[in-house]
Amino acid sequence: MSLLFENQFGEIIYNSVDNMLEVHWKDTTEELEDEDFQSFLVKFTEVISMYSTSAFFVNATKKMFVMSNPIQEWHDVVIVPKYIEAGIRKIAFHVGDNTMVDLSLELTFDEENSQQLQTKFFDDEEKARTWLLEKKTEAA
């Protein structure tokens, strides 16, 4: 695994074994402001464009940032099209037991553009990774 980017809120990693990018959120995300979150995701889309992968893994078990409705909409309009343009089709989230955080993630991927992606939420990291590595299919 290669660390591609890191700040106080998270890491972007390239997993060469599975040819997959990964985001690992840190427990400091409770202090995350909307602008910090947006900057991190813009950086992630820049990294995605440099790798030929159709899926990525998000470890959100330590994520404490609840995405507001405007951030969810921004994500759908600004970020998701960049995922799709880069060839991303599947995203797996390993989530913890923070209901509000998990719900905001799920609602974010219920937005219009996000419907073009296959997204699943898992409480088991191994199951999330296994699902990502299954035969890649087009998003429904």
C-alpha positions as CSV (number, residue, x, y, z in Angstrom):
1,M,0.0,0.0,0.0
2,S,1.2,3.5,-0.9
3,L,0.2,6.6,1.0
4,L,-0.6,9.2,-1.7
5,F,-2.0,12.0,0.5
6,E,-2.6,12.6,4.1
7,N,-3.8,15.5,6.3
8,Q,-5.2,15.7,9.8
9,F,-8.6,14.3,8.7
10,G,-7.8,11.4,6.4
11,E,-5.5,9.4,4.1
12,I,-5.7,8.5,0.5
13,I,-4.0,5.2,-0.2
14,Y,-3.3,3.2,-3.3
15,N,-3.6,-0.6,-2.8
16,S,-1.5,-2.0,-5.7
17,V,-2.5,-5.6,-4.9
18,D,-6.1,-5.0,-5.6
19,N,-5.6,-2.0,-7.9
20,M,-7.8,0.1,-5.7
21,L,-7.8,3.5,-4.1
22,E,-8.8,3.8,-0.5
23,V,-9.9,6.6,1.8
24,H,-9.3,6.2,5.5
25,W,-11.0,8.9,7.6
26,K,-9.5,9.7,11.0
27,D,-11.3,10.3,14.2
28,T,-10.4,14.0,14.0
29,T,-13.2,14.5,11.4
30,E,-15.4,15.7,14.3
31,E,-13.5,19.0,13.8
32,L,-13.9,18.9,10.0
33,E,-15.5,22.0,8.5
34,D,-17.4,21.9,5.2
35,E,-14.5,23.6,3.4
36,D,-12.0,21.0,4.7
37,F,-14.2,18.2,3.6
38,Q,-14.6,19.7,0.1
39,S,-10.9,20.3,-0.2
40,F,-10.2,16.7,0.7
41,L,-12.6,15.3,-1.8
42,V,-11.3,17.6,-4.6
43,K,-7.8,16.3,-3.8
44,F,-9.2,12.7,-4.0
45,T,-10.7,13.3,-7.4
46,E,-7.4,14.6,-8.6
47,V,-5.8,11.4,-7.4
48,I,-8.5,9.2,-8.9
49,S,-7.8,10.7,-12.3
50,M,-4.2,9.4,-12.2
51,Y,-5.2,5.8,-11.6
52,S,-7.0,3.3,-13.7
53,T,-9.4,1.7,-11.3
54,S,-13.2,1.2,-11.3
55,A,-13.7,1.0,-7.6
56,F,-12.6,2.4,-4.3
57,F,-12.9,1.5,-0.6
58,V,-13.8,4.0,2.2
59,N,-13.0,3.2,5.8
60,A,-15.5,5.5,7.5
61,T,-15.5,3.7,10.9
62,K,-13.8,6.7,12.5
63,K,-15.6,9.4,10.4
64,M,-17.5,11.8,12.7
65,F,-18.4,14.4,10.0
66,V,-22.1,14.6,9.2
67,M,-22.7,15.9,5.7
68,S,-25.3,18.7,5.6
69,N,-27.9,18.8,2.7
70,P,-25.9,21.5,0.8
71,I,-22.7,19.4,1.1
72,Q,-24.6,16.3,-0.1
73,E,-25.9,18.2,-3.1
74,W,-22.4,19.7,-3.8
75,H,-21.0,16.2,-3.7
76,D,-23.5,14.9,-6.2
77,V,-23.1,17.9,-8.6
78,V,-19.3,18.4,-8.3
79,I,-17.6,15.2,-7.1
80,V,-19.7,12.3,-8.5
81,P,-19.3,13.4,-12.1
82,K,-15.6,13.3,-11.6
83,Y,-15.8,9.8,-10.2
84,I,-17.8,8.7,-13.2
85,E,-15.5,10.4,-15.7
86,A,-12.5,8.7,-14.1
87,G,-14.2,5.3,-14.6
88,I,-15.4,4.7,-11.0
89,R,-18.4,2.3,-10.9
90,K,-18.3,0.8,-7.4
91,I,-17.7,2.2,-3.9
92,A,-17.7,0.2,-0.7
93,F,-18.0,1.9,2.7
94,H,-16.9,0.2,5.9
95,V,-19.0,2.0,8.5
96,G,-19.1,2.1,12.2
97,D,-22.0,2.5,14.6
98,N,-22.5,6.3,14.3
99,T,-26.1,6.4,13.0
100,M,-26.1,10.1,12.0
101,V,-22.8,9.9,10.1
102,D,-23.8,6.6,8.4
103,L,-27.2,8.1,7.4
104,S,-25.6,11.2,5.9
105,L,-23.4,9.0,3.8
106,E,-26.3,6.9,2.6
107,L,-28.4,10.0,1.8
108,T,-25.4,11.5,-0.1
109,F,-25.4,8.4,-2.4
110,D,-29.1,8.6,-2.9
111,E,-28.7,11.9,-4.9
112,E,-29.4,11.9,-8.6
113,N,-25.9,11.5,-10.1
114,S,-24.8,9.1,-7.4
115,Q,-27.5,6.6,-8.6
116,Q,-25.1,5.9,-11.5
117,L,-22.7,4.3,-9.0
118,Q,-22.9,1.0,-7.2
119,T,-22.5,1.8,-3.5
120,K,-22.8,-0.5,-0.6
121,F,-22.3,-0.1,3.2
122,F,-20.8,-2.8,5.3
123,D,-20.1,-3.3,9.0
124,D,-17.4,-5.8,8.0
125,E,-14.3,-4.6,6.2
126,E,-13.5,-8.0,4.6
127,K,-17.0,-8.2,3.2
128,A,-16.7,-4.7,1.7
129,R,-13.4,-5.6,0.1
130,T,-14.8,-8.9,-1.3
131,W,-17.7,-7.1,-2.8
132,L,-15.5,-4.6,-4.5
133,L,-13.4,-7.3,-6.0
134,E,-16.3,-9.3,-7.4
135,K,-16.7,-9.3,-11.1
136,K,-17.0,-5.7,-12.0
137,T,-20.4,-4.8,-13.5
138,E,-21.9,-1.6,-14.8
139,A,-23.8,0.4,-12.2
140,A,-27.5,-0.1,-12.2
